[in-house]
Each structure stands twice: as structure tokens, then as C-alpha cells.
């Protein structure tokens, strides 16, 4: 994890704490005006805004703290999603960078072994815009491939026609689809949401 990402994570935690502190302070102010205001603000978030408008002199400072903390969390999360998407996307490789997915024609449908009865499988869709082969947990598979896998982490090794290889660790969840595209030409990662259009063209 790079230094700027660590700092951004620290700022996000501080923002969350400031926002939480502002919320607690605002509730204390509401209860000091009346128990009705206190319970309304505690149980119904929009009532907090009404309380701030009606009791601006008492409530503007905690509301400012709440807003400042929320803005810190929002902006640092936006920064982190653009800088280190793997923090929010467990299927992303550790050192990957985002790229636009290249459409892949006619995927091969693999027929995996049946998963355990009490384990709902997930689907892994693996793509590469160049000719490639893969091994998924040590079993060879052509690319593109769509395969049912039990939930958990799976190791994927992709090898292109020139022998260049990439090792990925993907998390497959129950009854969900994990899509991964690896582009060897520019050595970058095609992110999960960007593969939806490519999947629609299959």
C-alpha cells in the first residue's frame, strides 16, 4: 500500500469519527431542548435537519462537524476508488490498473465438477483480448471461460501465446458472477463493471 493511499485511509477514518462526533453532539443538543426533539432526531434522520433549521443557534456547530466529517469520507473514498480500486473490488489483482474491456467473441462454457450440496456456487467469467490459456486452482481451462466455482478465493494463472503469465487471486461469492479480464498487451486489468457490455455482446 503506497503512502498516499495510507494517508487517504487515515483521513477517511478521521472523517468518519468527526461525523460520528458531530451526530452525538447534535443529539445531545436536541435532548437538551426537549426529549421529543431528542427522540425524533435519534429515530428519524430528516428530523435532525429540521432541528438544525429551527434551533440554528444551538445546532449549527455540531451540524458543521457532521457535514465536515461526511465530506472528508466522501472525497477520500472517491480518491481511493480512483487510485486503488482493489480496496473496494476483491476480484482485482493486487498490482492491477484499470483499463477498458475488449469484447471477446463466443466464450467457452466449461463443465465443472459438482460443488458440495450445501455450497451454492458462484460463476467466474475469465476473459483476455489476446489468445491465452489459464489454470484455475491448478486445473487447465481455455480463455475465454465461464465456470461454476465454490465460494472463496481461487488462484488463476493466465499465460499468453508468447509465454507471458499473470497470477491473480479472485474471490467468488455465493450465487454471484465474478468477471475478470486481463490485457497482456498493456499489462493492465479490466475492471468488473466494465465487462458488462462485453458480456452482453457474447
N, C-alpha and C positions, 0 to 999 in steps of 0.2 A: 504494500500500500504506500503510495507516494505521500510526501509531506503535505502537499496542498489538500489532498483528499482527507488526510487525518485531521487537518485544521478545520476543514469544512464539516466533518462529522462532529468535532468538538463544538463548533458554532451551532450546529443543529441541536445538539443536546442542551446547550446553554439556552437557546431559543425556546425549547420545549419547557425547560424549568422556569424561565421568565414568564411564559404564557400561563403555566400552571399556577405560579405565584400570584400573577395578576387576577386569575379566576378566583383563587381562595380569598384574596384581599377584597375583591368585588362582592363576594358572598358575605363576608364579614360586615361590609358597609350596608348591604341590603338588610341583613338581620338587625343591624343597629337602628335602621329606620323603622322597620316593623317585621314581625315574624311572617306576616303574609308575603311581603316583598322577598324575604329571605327564602321561603319555601318555593315561591314562584320562580325565582332565579335559579334555585338549585335543581328544580324538576323540569323547567322549561327554558331552554337556552334563549329563545327570542325575547323572553321576559327580561333578560339581562340588558338587552339593547333599550327596551322601554324604560328600565330603571335608570340607565345612564342618561337618557334624554330628560326624564322628569327630575332626577336628582343630580344634575350635572356637576354642581359644586363638590359633592361628596364622591362622585363616581368617576370623574374624568381621569384621575391618576391611575387607579387600578385598571381601568379600561385601556389606557395608553400602554401600560405594561403588557396586558393581554395581547393587544394588537401588535406591539413591537416583537414579542416572542413569536407570534404566529407568522409574521413577515420573515423573521430570521429562519424559521423552519421551512417556509415555502421556498425562499430563494436559495437556501443551501441545498435543499433536496433537488430543486431544478438543476442546480450546478452539478451535483453529484450524478444525476441521471445522465447528463451530457458528457461528463468527464469519466465516470466509472460505472457503466451500465451493469457490470457484473454484480454490483452490490444489490441491485434490485431484480436481476434476472439470473436465477440459479442455473439456467441452462447455458449461460455464456462461458466460454473458455476463460481461464484466468488472465491471459495476456492478450485477449482479443480486442479488435477495434471494430466499430460498426461499419457496415457497407450495405449497399443496395443489393437485394437478392436478384440473381439472374434466373429467369424462368427455366425450369427443367421439364423436358418432354417425357411423358409416359413413365411414371415410376414403376419399379419392380415391386410387387407385393410379396413379401416373404411369408412363409407359413411357419411360425414359431411353435415350439413345444407348448403344450397347455400349461398355463400357470396354476399354482395351487388353488384348490376350490375356494378357500376363504379369502383369496387375494385378488381384488379387482385389478385387472391390468390397465396400463396406460399405453398410449401409442407414441412411438418415436418415428419421426419423419426426418430422414437424413438426405441432404442434397449437396451437390457440388457442381458448379458450372463447367468444370473440366472433367475429363474421364478420370475416374478414381475407383478404388476398391476400399473396403472397410472391414474392420473386425469389431464386433460388438461383444464385449465381455469375452474376447478370445475366439468367438465364432465368426467365420468369414461371411461377408454379405456384399452384394453388388451395390453400387450407388447410381441413381437414387434408390432408396429403400424405405419401406414402411413396415414396421414390425411392432407387435404387441409385446410389452415387457412388464415384469412385475414392478411395483413401486420401489423407488430407491435410486441410488446413484449407480450409473453404468459407465464403464470405460470404453471409449470409442477411439480407434486408431484409423485415420484416413491416410491413404497413400495414392499419389497421382501417378501418371504414366512415366514420369521422369524419376520416380523413386522418392520424391519429397514427401515427408509424412508429418502429420499433426496428431497430437494426442489430446482428446477432450474428455471432460468428465461431466456427464449430463445427468440431471435429476429428473426422473419420470414420476409423476404423481398419479394417484388412482383416478381412473376414468377421465384422464385429460390427454391432450396431444402436445407433445414437445417437438418443435420444429427447429432443426439446425441446418445451416448452410455454411460450408467452408469454401472460400475462394482462394485457391493456391496462387493464382497469378499475382495478386497484390498482397497475399498473406493477411487476409482480414476476415472478420466474422460477420455473417449476415444475420441480423438480429431476428428474434422470433416474430414480432408483429409485422416485419417487412416481408415475411414469407407468405402471408395470407393471399396476396394477389397471385403469386406464383402457383400456389396450391389450387386456386380457382381456375388456372389455365391448364391444369393437367388433363 
